[in-house]
Amino acid sequence: MSTNKEIKNKIASINSTRKITKAMEMVAASKMRKAKERMLAKRPYSESILHIIGNIASSSPEYTSKYMQERKVQKVGIIVIATDRGLCAGLNANLFRKINKEILHLKQKNIAVELCALGAKALAFCRTTGCTILSANSNLAEKPNLEEIIGAVDGILMSYSEQKIDKLILANNYFVNTVVQKPKLSTLLPLQANNNNSTKIWDYIYEPDAKTLLDSLMQRYIETLAYQGIVENYACEQ
C-alpha cells in the first residue's frame, strides 16, 4: 500500500507534467495560428497574379509565352514539397503515395520524371524513387526565404525553358482546415490562363512588351506557387 508521502509525490509529479504539457499546448497553438495566418495571407496574391497573366495573354494574342505552349510530353518535372520533420501522422505518407502513383503512371507511358525536393522528408522520398533529382533544399518552412526557394525552383524552371522537360507538376499538401489536409498534385506548366469566365478583362498599358512582361510574370507566378506550397504544407504539418 502506498504511503501518504508516495501519493503526495505522485500528485506533485502529475501537476508538474500538466504544467509542461499546458505550456507545450500554448506554444503549438501559437505556431498553428501564425502558420495559418501566413498561409491565408499568401493565397490572394497567387490568385491575383494568375488573373493578371490571363488578362495580358488575352489582350496580346500576337505572343504566346513559352510557359503556355503545349508540346509533346516526353519528360515531366515534379516539385515535391514535404516536411523537414516526422511525427505528423500520415501527412507525408499520403502525399508520397499519391506521387508514387503518378510516377508509375508516367513511366508506364515511357515518360521520364525529374524531381525538385523541398524539405528533408521530400529529399529522402525522392531518393527512393530512382528518378533524377535536379535540385533540393530544406529547413525552409518555419521561416520561408523567397531567395532560397527561388534558388531551388529555378533549376527545374530552367529545364522547362530549355525544353528538357515538357510538363511541370507541384506536389504538396493542401490546407482545408485544422483537421483536414489533402495531398494535391497541380499542373503548373504549361499554364492554362483562361479568362473566358471572367466578368471583366482589363486592358493594361504596359512596357516594354508582352513577351518580356508575360515571361517574367510567369516565372514570378511559379516561384510564388512554390512559396505558397511551402507555407500551405507547414500549416498542414502544424
Secondary structure, DSSP 4 states (H G I P E B T S, - for coil): ---HHHHHHHHHHHHHHHHHHHHHHHHHHHHHHHHHHHHHHHHHHHHHHHHHHHHHHHH-TT---TTT-----SEEEEEEE--SS--STTHHHHHHHHHHHHHHHHHHTT-EEEEEEESHHHHHHHHHHT-EEEEEE-S-SSS--HHHHHHHHHHHHHHHHTTS-SEEEEEEEEE-SSS-EEEEEEEEES-----TT-S-------SS-HHHHHHHHHHHHHHHHHHHHHHHHHHHH-
